[in-house]
């Protein structure tokens, strides 16, 4: 049985769960409640998951982590710029 659909479902749900917070932070530019250390570690982790997805050829992992990386990198850039 091909369970790749489960990977796509998991990737979609976890990425979509991150979008509202990212959108709110990007709109408001308010990063006061965000931990700089947490976002640095998070981005490194997402980058590792992306690389792992590439190594496995797993499109759900690749796509979800690419989108999450971009959103998290935007938030990290705002945190660095606005404190």
PyMOL Python script that loads the backbone (N, CA, C, O; Angstrom):
from pymol import cmd

cmd.read_pdbstr("""\
ATOM      1  N   UNK A   1       0.839  -1.187   0.000  1.00  0.00           N
ATOM      2  CA  UNK A   1       0.000   0.000   0.000  1.00  0.00           C
ATOM      3  C   UNK A   1       0.880   1.246   0.000  1.00  0.00           C
ATOM      4  O   UNK A   1       1.801   1.358   0.809  1.00  0.00           O
ATOM      5  N   UNK A   2       0.599   2.173  -0.899  1.00  0.00           N
ATOM      6  CA  UNK A   2       1.370   3.413  -1.011  1.00  0.00           C
ATOM      7  C   UNK A   2       0.830   4.443  -0.011  1.00  0.00           C
ATOM      8  O   UNK A   2      -0.309   4.898  -0.123  1.00  0.00           O
ATOM      9  N   UNK A   3       1.655   4.794   0.948  1.00  0.00           N
ATOM     10  CA  UNK A   3       1.236   5.738   1.987  1.00  0.00           C
ATOM     11  C   UNK A   3       1.758   7.151   1.742  1.00  0.00           C
ATOM     12  O   UNK A   3       1.757   7.971   2.660  1.00  0.00           O
ATOM     13  N   UNK A   4       2.199   7.447   0.533  1.00  0.00           N
ATOM     14  CA  UNK A   4       2.715   8.789   0.256  1.00  0.00           C
ATOM     15  C   UNK A   4       1.655   9.861   0.488  1.00  0.00           C
ATOM     16  O   UNK A   4       1.987  10.996   0.830  1.00  0.00           O
ATOM     17  N   UNK A   5       0.398   9.514   0.306  1.00  0.00           N
ATOM     18  CA  UNK A   5      -0.684  10.476   0.562  1.00  0.00           C
ATOM     19  C   UNK A   5      -0.652  10.935   2.015  1.00  0.00           C
ATOM     20  O   UNK A   5      -0.988  12.082   2.309  1.00  0.00           O
ATOM     21  N   UNK A   6      -0.251  10.047   2.927  1.00  0.00           N
ATOM     22  CA  UNK A   6      -0.165  10.399   4.341  1.00  0.00           C
ATOM     23  C   UNK A   6       0.934  11.449   4.559  1.00  0.00           C
ATOM     24  O   UNK A   6       0.778  12.364   5.367  1.00  0.00           O
ATOM     25  N   UNK A   7       2.015  11.306   3.844  1.00  0.00           N
ATOM     26  CA  UNK A   7       3.083  12.307   3.899  1.00  0.00           C
ATOM     27  C   UNK A   7       2.620  13.651   3.401  1.00  0.00           C
ATOM     28  O   UNK A   7       2.925  14.679   4.005  1.00  0.00           O
ATOM     29  N   UNK A   8       1.878  13.656   2.296  1.00  0.00           N
ATOM     30  CA  UNK A   8       1.340  14.920   1.777  1.00  0.00           C
ATOM     31  C   UNK A   8       0.352  15.545   2.756  1.00  0.00           C
ATOM     32  O   UNK A   8       0.359  16.760   2.952  1.00  0.00           O
ATOM     33  N   UNK A   9      -0.494  14.725   3.369  1.00  0.00           N
ATOM     34  CA  UNK A   9      -1.453  15.237   4.348  1.00  0.00           C
ATOM     35  C   UNK A   9      -0.722  15.839   5.545  1.00  0.00           C
ATOM     36  O   UNK A   9      -1.035  16.950   5.971  1.00  0.00           O
ATOM     37  N   UNK A  10       0.242  15.115   6.083  1.00  0.00           N
ATOM     38  CA  UNK A  10       1.011  15.605   7.234  1.00  0.00           C
ATOM     39  C   UNK A  10       1.758  16.890   6.878  1.00  0.00           C
ATOM     40  O   UNK A  10       1.752  17.844   7.655  1.00  0.00           O
ATOM     41  N   UNK A  11       2.388  16.920   5.729  1.00  0.00           N
ATOM     42  CA  UNK A  11       3.133  18.104   5.293  1.00  0.00           C
ATOM     43  C   UNK A  11       2.213  19.310   5.123  1.00  0.00           C
ATOM     44  O   UNK A  11       2.556  20.422   5.523  1.00  0.00           O
ATOM     45  N   UNK A  12       1.051  19.083   4.534  1.00  0.00           N
ATOM     46  CA  UNK A  12       0.089  20.167   4.326  1.00  0.00           C
ATOM     47  C   UNK A  12      -0.412  20.714   5.656  1.00  0.00           C
ATOM     48  O   UNK A  12      -0.446  21.928   5.856  1.00  0.00           O
ATOM     49  N   UNK A  13      -0.798  19.834   6.557  1.00  0.00           N
ATOM     50  CA  UNK A  13      -1.348  20.274   7.840  1.00  0.00           C
ATOM     51  C   UNK A  13      -0.316  21.005   8.695  1.00  0.00           C
ATOM     52  O   UNK A  13      -0.622  22.048   9.272  1.00  0.00           O
ATOM     53  N   UNK A  14       0.892  20.478   8.782  1.00  0.00           N
ATOM     54  CA  UNK A  14       1.888  21.135   9.627  1.00  0.00           C
ATOM     55  C   UNK A  14       2.340  22.472   9.040  1.00  0.00           C
ATOM     56  O   UNK A  14       2.616  23.413   9.783  1.00  0.00           O
ATOM     57  N   UNK A  15       2.416  22.559   7.724  1.00  0.00           N
ATOM     58  CA  UNK A  15       2.779  23.833   7.090  1.00  0.00           C
ATOM     59  C   UNK A  15       1.645  24.843   7.238  1.00  0.00           C
ATOM     60  O   UNK A  15       1.890  26.006   7.560  1.00  0.00           O
ATOM     61  N   UNK A  16       0.405  24.409   7.005  1.00  0.00           N
ATOM     62  CA  UNK A  16      -0.738  25.315   7.161  1.00  0.00           C
ATOM     63  C   UNK A  16      -0.895  25.801   8.600  1.00  0.00           C
ATOM     64  O   UNK A  16      -1.338  26.927   8.824  1.00  0.00           O
ATOM     65  N   UNK A  17      -0.542  24.978   9.564  1.00  0.00           N
ATOM     66  CA  UNK A  17      -0.633  25.378  10.967  1.00  0.00           C
ATOM     67  C   UNK A  17       0.311  26.539  11.263  1.00  0.00           C
ATOM     68  O   UNK A  17       0.033  27.346  12.150  1.00  0.00           O
ATOM     69  N   UNK A  18       1.405  26.634  10.545  1.00  0.00           N
ATOM     70  CA  UNK A  18       2.396  27.685  10.761  1.00  0.00           C
ATOM     71  C   UNK A  18       2.001  28.997  10.072  1.00  0.00           C
ATOM     72  O   UNK A  18       2.435  30.065  10.503  1.00  0.00           O
ATOM     73  N   UNK A  19       1.200  28.939   9.029  1.00  0.00           N
ATOM     74  CA  UNK A  19       0.886  30.109   8.202  1.00  0.00           C
ATOM     75  C   UNK A  19       0.191  31.242   8.967  1.00  0.00           C
ATOM     76  O   UNK A  19       0.606  32.390   8.809  1.00  0.00           O
ATOM     77  N   UNK A  20      -0.841  30.993   9.785  1.00  0.00           N
ATOM     78  CA  UNK A  20      -1.496  32.126  10.463  1.00  0.00           C
ATOM     79  C   UNK A  20      -0.545  32.934  11.357  1.00  0.00           C
ATOM     80  O   UNK A  20      -0.594  34.164  11.359  1.00  0.00           O
ATOM     81  N   UNK A  21       0.308  32.256  12.105  1.00  0.00           N
ATOM     82  CA  UNK A  21       1.263  32.979  12.958  1.00  0.00           C
ATOM     83  C   UNK A  21       2.260  33.755  12.114  1.00  0.00           C
ATOM     84  O   UNK A  21       2.592  34.897  12.432  1.00  0.00           O
ATOM     85  N   UNK A  22       2.732  33.144  11.051  1.00  0.00           N
ATOM     86  CA  UNK A  22       3.670  33.830  10.162  1.00  0.00           C
ATOM     87  C   UNK A  22       3.011  35.054   9.532  1.00  0.00           C
ATOM     88  O   UNK A  22       3.619  36.123   9.479  1.00  0.00           O
ATOM     89  N   UNK A  23       1.779  34.912   9.054  1.00  0.00           N
ATOM     90  CA  UNK A  23       1.074  36.035   8.434  1.00  0.00           C
ATOM     91  C   UNK A  23       0.870  37.169   9.432  1.00  0.00           C
ATOM     92  O   UNK A  23       1.066  38.336   9.094  1.00  0.00           O
ATOM     93  N   UNK A  24       0.481  36.833  10.651  1.00  0.00           N
ATOM     94  CA  UNK A  24       0.260  37.857  11.682  1.00  0.00           C
ATOM     95  C   UNK A  24       1.560  38.594  12.002  1.00  0.00           C
ATOM     96  O   UNK A  24       1.572  39.819  12.125  1.00  0.00           O
ATOM     97  N   UNK A  25       2.627  37.858  12.131  1.00  0.00           N
ATOM     98  CA  UNK A  25       3.914  38.470  12.451  1.00  0.00           C
ATOM     99  C   UNK A  25       4.408  39.333  11.297  1.00  0.00           C
ATOM    100  O   UNK A  25       4.923  40.428  11.523  1.00  0.00           O
ATOM    101  N   UNK A  26       4.262  38.864  10.085  1.00  0.00           N
ATOM    102  CA  UNK A  26       4.697  39.627   8.910  1.00  0.00           C
ATOM    103  C   UNK A  26       3.877  40.903   8.767  1.00  0.00           C
ATOM    104  O   UNK A  26       4.426  41.963   8.467  1.00  0.00           O
ATOM    105  N   UNK A  27       2.563  40.808   8.981  1.00  0.00           N
ATOM    106  CA  UNK A  27       1.694  41.999   8.890  1.00  0.00           C
ATOM    107  C   UNK A  27       1.996  43.018   9.981  1.00  0.00           C
ATOM    108  O   UNK A  27       2.137  44.209   9.706  1.00  0.00           O
ATOM    109  N   UNK A  28       2.095  42.547  11.216  1.00  0.00           N
ATOM    110  CA  UNK A  28       2.225  43.464  12.356  1.00  0.00           C
ATOM    111  C   UNK A  28       3.664  43.915  12.597  1.00  0.00           C
ATOM    112  O   UNK A  28       3.890  44.963  13.202  1.00  0.00           O
ATOM    113  N   UNK A  29       4.621  43.148  12.136  1.00  0.00           N
ATOM    114  CA  UNK A  29       6.032  43.396  12.405  1.00  0.00           C
ATOM    115  C   UNK A  29       6.365  43.307  13.895  1.00  0.00           C
ATOM    116  O   UNK A  29       7.444  43.726  14.315  1.00  0.00           O
ATOM    117  N   UNK A  30       5.454  42.770  14.685  1.00  0.00           N
ATOM    118  CA  UNK A  30       5.663  42.625  16.123  1.00  0.00           C
ATOM    119  C   UNK A  30       6.315  41.280  16.410  1.00  0.00           C
ATOM    120  O   UNK A  30       5.689  40.228  16.281  1.00  0.00           O
ATOM    121  N   UNK A  31       7.561  41.335  16.795  1.00  0.00           N
ATOM    122  CA  UNK A  31       8.308  40.115  17.087  1.00  0.00           C
ATOM    123  C   UNK A  31       8.715  40.044  18.559  1.00  0.00           C
ATOM    124  O   UNK A  31       9.571  39.244  18.937  1.00  0.00           O
ATOM    125  N   UNK A  32       8.100  40.880  19.375  1.00  0.00           N
ATOM    126  CA  UNK A  32       8.493  40.949  20.788  1.00  0.00           C
ATOM    127  C   UNK A  32       8.270  39.627  21.533  1.00  0.00           C
ATOM    128  O   UNK A  32       8.991  39.326  22.485  1.00  0.00           O
ATOM    129  N   UNK A  33       7.299  38.858  21.116  1.00  0.00           N
ATOM    130  CA  UNK A  33       7.014  37.594  21.792  1.00  0.00           C
ATOM    131  C   UNK A  33       7.714  36.400  21.176  1.00  0.00           C
ATOM    132  O   UNK A  33       7.410  35.257  21.519  1.00  0.00           O
ATOM    133  N   UNK A  34       8.642  36.648  20.276  1.00  0.00           N
ATOM    134  CA  UNK A  34       9.307  35.565  19.555  1.00  0.00           C
ATOM    135  C   UNK A  34      10.737  35.419  20.066  1.00  0.00           C
ATOM    136  O   UNK A  34      11.462  36.404  20.204  1.00  0.00           O
ATOM    137  N   UNK A  35      11.122  34.204  20.338  1.00  0.00           N
ATOM    138  CA  UNK A  35      12.468  33.904  20.802  1.00  0.00           C
ATOM    139  C   UNK A  35      13.426  33.806  19.611  1.00  0.00           C
ATOM    140  O   UNK A  35      13.221  33.004  18.699  1.00  0.00           O
ATOM    141  N   UNK A  36      14.464  34.627  19.635  1.00  0.00           N
ATOM    142  CA  UNK A  36      15.464  34.599  18.570  1.00  0.00           C
ATOM    143  C   UNK A  36      16.147  33.232  18.510  1.00  0.00           C
ATOM    144  O   UNK A  36      16.311  32.657  17.434  1.00  0.00           O
ATOM    145  N   UNK A  37      16.539  32.726  19.663  1.00  0.00           N
ATOM    146  CA  UNK A  37      17.207  31.415  19.707  1.00  0.00           C
ATOM    147  C   UNK A  37      16.344  30.311  19.142  1.00  0.00           C
ATOM    148  O   UNK A  37      16.831  29.453  18.405  1.00  0.00           O
ATOM    149  N   UNK A  38      15.059  30.326  19.482  1.00  0.00           N
ATOM    150  CA  UNK A  38      14.146  29.289  18.999  1.00  0.00           C
ATOM    151  C   UNK A  38      14.043  29.329  17.476  1.00  0.00           C
ATOM    152  O   UNK A  38      14.048  28.283  16.827  1.00  0.00           O
ATOM    153  N   UNK A  39      13.950  30.530  16.904  1.00  0.00           N
ATOM    154  CA  UNK A  39      13.811  30.621  15.452  1.00  0.00           C
ATOM    155  C   UNK A  39      15.093  30.235  14.732  1.00  0.00           C
ATOM    156  O   UNK A  39      15.036  29.664  13.642  1.00  0.00           O
ATOM    157  N   UNK A  40      16.242  30.532  15.313  1.00  0.00           N
ATOM    158  CA  UNK A  40      17.507  30.106  14.708  1.00  0.00           C
ATOM    159  C   UNK A  40      17.565  28.575  14.683  1.00  0.00           C
ATOM    160  O   UNK A  40      17.858  27.976  13.648  1.00  0.00           O
ATOM    161  N   UNK A  41      17.287  27.956  15.816  1.00  0.00           N
ATOM    162  CA  UNK A  41      17.304  26.487  15.886  1.00  0.00           C
ATOM    163  C   UNK A  41      16.238  25.894  14.964  1.00  0.00           C
ATOM    164  O   UNK A  41      16.489  24.895  14.290  1.00  0.00           O
ATOM    165  N   UNK A  42      15.053  26.503  14.931  1.00  0.00           N
ATOM    166  CA  UNK A  42      13.958  26.020  14.092  1.00  0.00           C
ATOM    167  C   UNK A  42      14.358  26.037  12.614  1.00  0.00           C
ATOM    168  O   UNK A  42      14.117  25.067  11.897  1.00  0.00           O
ATOM    169  N   UNK A  43      14.961  27.120  12.164  1.00  0.00           N
ATOM    170  CA  UNK A  43      15.349  27.227  10.753  1.00  0.00           C
ATOM    171  C   UNK A  43      16.424  26.197  10.410  1.00  0.00           C
ATOM    172  O   UNK A  43      16.386  25.593   9.337  1.00  0.00           O
ATOM    173  N   UNK A  44      17.371  25.997  11.307  1.00  0.00           N
ATOM    174  CA  UNK A  44      18.394  24.969  11.067  1.00  0.00           C
ATOM    175  C   UNK A  44      17.724  23.593  10.971  1.00  0.00           C
ATOM    176  O   UNK A  44      18.056  22.798  10.092  1.00  0.00           O
ATOM    177  N   UNK A  45      16.787  23.319  11.873  1.00  0.00           N
ATOM    178  CA  UNK A  45      16.070  22.039  11.841  1.00  0.00           C
ATOM    179  C   UNK A  45      15.261  21.852  10.570  1.00  0.00           C
ATOM    180  O   UNK A  45      15.277  20.776   9.972  1.00  0.00           O
ATOM    181  N   UNK A  46      14.558  22.891  10.158  1.00  0.00           N
ATOM    182  CA  UNK A  46      13.768  22.809   8.919  1.00  0.00           C
ATOM    183  C   UNK A  46      14.698  22.599   7.726  1.00  0.00           C
ATOM    184  O   UNK A  46      14.374  21.846   6.807  1.00  0.00           O
ATOM    185  N   UNK A  47      15.853  23.264   7.741  1.00  0.00           N
ATOM    186  CA  UNK A  47      16.833  23.053   6.668  1.00  0.00           C
ATOM    187  C   UNK A  47      17.323  21.610   6.627  1.00  0.00           C
ATOM    188  O   UNK A  47      17.519  21.043   5.552  1.00  0.00           O
ATOM    189  N   UNK A  48      17.518  21.022   7.807  1.00  0.00           N
ATOM    190  CA  UNK A  48      17.924  19.609   7.877  1.00  0.00           C
ATOM    191  C   UNK A  48      16.827  18.694   7.344  1.00  0.00           C
ATOM    192  O   UNK A  48      17.108  17.758   6.596  1.00  0.00           O
ATOM    193  N   UNK A  49      15.574  18.961   7.727  1.00  0.00           N
ATOM    194  CA  UNK A  49      14.457  18.155   7.209  1.00  0.00           C
ATOM    195  C   UNK A  49      14.363  18.284   5.687  1.00  0.00           C
ATOM    196  O   UNK A  49      14.097  17.305   4.989  1.00  0.00           O
ATOM    197  N   UNK A  50      14.584  19.505   5.180  1.00  0.00           N
ATOM    198  CA  UNK A  50      14.569  19.719   3.734  1.00  0.00           C
ATOM    199  C   UNK A  50      15.648  18.876   3.060  1.00  0.00           C
ATOM    200  O   UNK A  50      15.384  18.201   2.064  1.00  0.00           O
ATOM    201  N   UNK A  51      16.872  18.917   3.610  1.00  0.00           N
ATOM    202  CA  UNK A  51      17.970  18.114   3.060  1.00  0.00           C
ATOM    203  C   UNK A  51      17.684  16.632   3.125  1.00  0.00           C
ATOM    204  O   UNK A  51      17.989  15.892   2.189  1.00  0.00           O
ATOM    205  N   UNK A  52      17.095  16.195   4.231  1.00  0.00           N
ATOM    206  CA  UNK A  52      16.730  14.790   4.386  1.00  0.00           C
ATOM    207  C   UNK A  52      15.676  14.407   3.344  1.00  0.00           C
ATOM    208  O   UNK A  52      15.746  13.331   2.750  1.00  0.00           O
ATOM    209  N   UNK A  53      14.712  15.283   3.128  1.00  0.00           N
ATOM    210  CA  UNK A  53      13.700  15.037   2.103  1.00  0.00           C
ATOM    211  C   UNK A  53      14.315  14.920   0.723  1.00  0.00           C
ATOM    212  O   UNK A  53      13.916  14.072  -0.075  1.00  0.00           O
ATOM    213  N   UNK A  54      15.300  15.784   0.440  1.00  0.00           N
ATOM    214  CA  UNK A  54      16.000  15.696  -0.849  1.00  0.00           C
ATOM    215  C   UNK A  54      16.721  14.352  -0.981  1.00  0.00           C
ATOM    216  O   UNK A  54      16.654  13.696  -2.020  1.00  0.00           O
ATOM    217  N   UNK A  55      17.410  13.957   0.093  1.00  0.00           N
ATOM    218  CA  UNK A  55      18.149  12.693   0.060  1.00  0.00           C
ATOM    219  C   UNK A  55      17.228  11.502  -0.182  1.00  0.00           C
ATOM    220  O   UNK A  55      17.596  10.549  -0.869  1.00  0.00           O
ATOM    221  N   UNK A  56      16.030  11.564   0.389  1.00  0.00           N
ATOM    222  CA  UNK A  56      15.063  10.468   0.215  1.00  0.00           C
ATOM    223  C   UNK A  56      14.243  10.604  -1.063  1.00  0.00           C
ATOM    224  O   UNK A  56      13.603   9.648  -1.503  1.00  0.00           O
ATOM    225  N   UNK A  57      14.265  11.785  -1.651  1.00  0.00           N
ATOM    226  CA  UNK A  57      13.409  12.039  -2.805  1.00  0.00           C
ATOM    227  C   UNK A  57      11.946  12.127  -2.402  1.00  0.00           C
ATOM    228  O   UNK A  57      11.057  11.778  -3.179  1.00  0.00           O
ATOM    229  N   UNK A  58      11.699  12.596  -1.179  1.00  0.00           N
ATOM    230  CA  UNK A  58      10.341  12.675  -0.640  1.00  0.00           C
ATOM    231  C   UNK A  58       9.742  14.060  -0.900  1.00  0.00           C
ATOM    232  O   UNK A  58      10.051  15.023  -0.199  1.00  0.00           O
ATOM    233  N   UNK A  59       8.888  14.141  -1.910  1.00  0.00           N
ATOM    234  CA  UNK A  59       8.301  15.424  -2.268  1.00  0.00           C
ATOM    235  C   UNK A  59       7.475  16.056  -1.154  1.00  0.00           C
ATOM    236  O   UNK A  59       7.522  17.278  -1.011  1.00  0.00           O
ATOM    237  N   UNK A  60       6.726  15.304  -0.362  1.00  0.00           N
ATOM    238  CA  UNK A  60       6.011  15.951   0.748  1.00  0.00           C
ATOM    239  C   UNK A  60       6.974  16.665   1.706  1.00  0.00           C
ATOM    240  O   UNK A  60       6.710  17.790   2.132  1.00  0.00           O
ATOM    241  N   UNK A  61       8.072  16.019   2.035  1.00  0.00           N
ATOM    242  CA  UNK A  61       9.064  16.623   2.928  1.00  0.00           C
ATOM    243  C   UNK A  61       9.733  17.829   2.286  1.00  0.00           C
ATOM    244  O   UNK A  61       9.946  18.851   2.937  1.00  0.00           O
ATOM    245  N   UNK A  62      10.057  17.705   1.025  1.00  0.00           N
ATOM    246  CA  UNK A  62      10.741  18.788   0.306  1.00  0.00           C
ATOM    247  C   UNK A  62       9.849  20.017   0.237  1.00  0.00           C
ATOM    248  O   UNK A  62      10.278  21.114   0.596  1.00  0.00           O
ATOM    249  N   UNK A  63       8.625  19.847  -0.217  1.00  0.00           N
ATOM    250  CA  UNK A  63       7.721  20.987  -0.400  1.00  0.00           C
ATOM    251  C   UNK A  63       7.349  21.653   0.918  1.00  0.00           C
ATOM    252  O   UNK A  63       7.408  22.877   1.041  1.00  0.00           O
ATOM    253  N   UNK A  64       6.968  20.852   1.892  1.00  0.00           N
ATOM    254  CA  UNK A  64       6.544  21.414   3.172  1.00  0.00           C
ATOM    255  C   UNK A  64       7.681  22.175   3.837  1.00  0.00           C
ATOM    256  O   UNK A  64       7.472  23.270   4.358  1.00  0.00           O
ATOM    257  N   UNK A  65       8.865  21.613   3.825  1.00  0.00           N
ATOM    258  CA  UNK A  65       9.982  22.270   4.494  1.00  0.00           C
ATOM    259  C   UNK A  65      10.501  23.467   3.722  1.00  0.00           C
ATOM    260  O   UNK A  65      11.032  24.399   4.326  1.00  0.00           O
ATOM    261  N   UNK A  66      10.364  23.468   2.411  1.00  0.00           N
ATOM    262  CA  UNK A  66      10.740  24.649   1.626  1.00  0.00           C
ATOM    263  C   UNK A  66       9.823  25.824   1.978  1.00  0.00           C
ATOM    264  O   UNK A  66      10.299  26.937   2.201  1.00  0.00           O
ATOM    265  N   UNK A  67       8.527  25.580   2.027  1.00  0.00           N
ATOM    266  CA  UNK A  67       7.569  26.648   2.366  1.00  0.00           C
ATOM    267  C   UNK A  67       7.783  27.121   3.802  1.00  0.00           C
ATOM    268  O   UNK A  67       7.825  28.323   4.061  1.00  0.00           O
ATOM    269  N   UNK A  68       7.919  26.177   4.733  1.00  0.00           N
ATOM    270  CA  UNK A  68       8.114  26.531   6.135  1.00  0.00           C
ATOM    271  C   UNK A  68       9.415  27.297   6.321  1.00  0.00           C
ATOM    272  O   UNK A  68       9.464  28.247   7.102  1.00  0.00           O
ATOM    273  N   UNK A  69      10.466  26.903   5.617  1.00  0.00           N
ATOM    274  CA  UNK A  69      11.745  27.598   5.719  1.00  0.00           C
ATOM    275  C   UNK A  69      11.613  29.057   5.290  1.00  0.00           C
ATOM    276  O   UNK A  69      12.115  29.954   5.967  1.00  0.00           O
ATOM    277  N   UNK A  70      10.946  29.291   4.179  1.00  0.00           N
ATOM    278  CA  UNK A  70      10.776  30.665   3.688  1.00  0.00           C
ATOM    279  C   UNK A  70      10.000  31.504   4.706  1.00  0.00           C
ATOM    280  O   UNK A  70      10.403  32.623   5.024  1.00  0.00           O
ATOM    281  N   UNK A  71       8.894  30.969   5.215  1.00  0.00           N
ATOM    282  CA  UNK A  71       8.093  31.717   6.196  1.00  0.00           C
ATOM    283  C   UNK A  71       8.890  31.974   7.480  1.00  0.00           C
ATOM    284  O   UNK A  71       8.870  33.085   8.011  1.00  0.00           O
ATOM    285  N   UNK A  72       9.577  30.970   7.967  1.00  0.00           N
ATOM    286  CA  UNK A  72      10.354  31.132   9.199  1.00  0.00           C
ATOM    287  C   UNK A  72      11.525  32.087   8.983  1.00  0.00           C
ATOM    288  O   UNK A  72      11.872  32.853   9.882  1.00  0.00           O
ATOM    289  N   UNK A  73      12.129  32.049   7.814  1.00  0.00           N
ATOM    290  CA  UNK A  73      13.233  32.968   7.515  1.00  0.00           C
ATOM    291  C   UNK A  73      12.741  34.411   7.475  1.00  0.00           C
ATOM    292  O   UNK A  73      13.449  35.315   7.919  1.00  0.00           O
ATOM    293  N   UNK A  74      11.538  34.640   6.949  1.00  0.00           N
ATOM    294  CA  UNK A  74      10.962  35.988   6.960  1.00  0.00           C
ATOM    295  C   UNK A  74      10.748  36.471   8.384  1.00  0.00           C
ATOM    296  O   UNK A  74      11.056  37.618   8.706  1.00  0.00           O
ATOM    297  N   UNK A  75      10.227  35.607   9.231  1.00  0.00           N
ATOM    298  CA  UNK A  75      10.005  35.968  10.625  1.00  0.00           C
ATOM    299  C   UNK A  75      11.337  36.230  11.325  1.00  0.00           C
ATOM    300  O   UNK A  75      11.453  37.186  12.092  1.00  0.00           O
ATOM    301  N   UNK A  76      12.323  35.408  11.074  1.00  0.00           N
ATOM    302  CA  UNK A  76      13.639  35.611  11.676  1.00  0.00           C
ATOM    303  C   UNK A  76      14.239  36.943  11.213  1.00  0.00           C
ATOM    304  O   UNK A  76      14.818  37.675  12.017  1.00  0.00           O
ATOM    305  N   UNK A  77      14.104  37.254   9.936  1.00  0.00           N
ATOM    306  CA  UNK A  77      14.611  38.530   9.425  1.00  0.00           C
ATOM    307  C   UNK A  77      13.907  39.705  10.110  1.00  0.00           C
ATOM    308  O   UNK A  77      14.551  40.696  10.453  1.00  0.00           O
ATOM    309  N   UNK A  78      12.593  39.599  10.309  1.00  0.00           N
ATOM    310  CA  UNK A  78      11.864  40.653  11.023  1.00  0.00           C
ATOM    311  C   UNK A  78      12.343  40.768  12.465  1.00  0.00           C
ATOM    312  O   UNK A  78      12.484  41.871  12.993  1.00  0.00           O
ATOM    313  N   UNK A  79      12.589  39.641  13.090  1.00  0.00           N
ATOM    314  CA  UNK A  79      13.076  39.640  14.489  1.00  0.00           C
ATOM    315  C   UNK A  79      14.433  40.332  14.551  1.00  0.00           C
ATOM    316  O   UNK A  79      14.679  41.133  15.453  1.00  0.00           O
ATOM    317  N   UNK A  80      15.296  40.037  13.621  1.00  0.00           N
ATOM    318  CA  UNK A  80      16.613  40.667  13.604  1.00  0.00           C
ATOM    319  C   UNK A  80      16.534  42.167  13.318  1.00  0.00           C
ATOM    320  O   UNK A  80      17.307  42.952  13.868  1.00  0.00           O
ATOM    321  N   UNK A  81      15.604  42.555  12.462  1.00  0.00           N
ATOM    322  CA  UNK A  81      15.462  43.957  12.093  1.00  0.00           C
ATOM    323  C   UNK A  81      14.746  44.783  13.153  1.00  0.00           C
ATOM    324  O   UNK A  81      15.166  45.899  13.461  1.00  0.00           O
ATOM    325  N   UNK A  82      13.660  44.239  13.714  1.00  0.00           N
ATOM    326  CA  UNK A  82      12.801  44.997  14.620  1.00  0.00           C
ATOM    327  C   UNK A  82      12.971  44.623  16.092  1.00  0.00           C
ATOM    328  O   UNK A  82      12.371  45.239  16.974  1.00  0.00           O
ATOM    329  N   UNK A  83      13.783  43.623  16.338  1.00  0.00           N
ATOM    330  CA  UNK A  83      14.020  43.241  17.736  1.00  0.00           C
ATOM    331  C   UNK A  83      12.981  42.454  18.307  1.00  0.00           C
ATOM    332  O   UNK A  83      13.065  42.072  19.474  1.00  0.00           O
TER     333      UNK A  83
END
""", "prot")
cmd.dss("prot")
cmd.show_as("cartoon", "prot")
cmd.util.cbc("prot")
cmd.orient("prot")
